Amino acid sequence: MLQKKIVINIQTNCEKCRTEAMKAAAKALGVNSVEVQGEDKKRMVVIGEGVDAAALTKLVRKKIKNASLEMVQQL
């Protein structure tokens, strides 16, 4: 199965909220790695196999309210 790189914009300034969003994403089925990138730490990059990008974004949105799917790329 092909790996995907999923980029989700997260709109929060709270470190605790970012951590909660990362924990939620890491628990999703098929996720291999999660990291926050960018100077303002508003881009969460998830790499995994068979991950449903829309479902993952919805899961993160439940934790921090403001999250939007930016990009899905096959690796």
C-alpha angles and dihedrals in degrees: 000000000000123000120237131208110213121189118198124186111224119195106206137110095195116102091206091055091050090051092050091050091050092049091051092050093046091056093056117110114267098012114141102175141005127192139162116232139181134065091273093040093235099128120079114196117201123187121192149123121264094357116159103227095200093049091047092051090049090051092051090045090057089059102043105014096221112072131126134184111248106173145354118198132177113232 
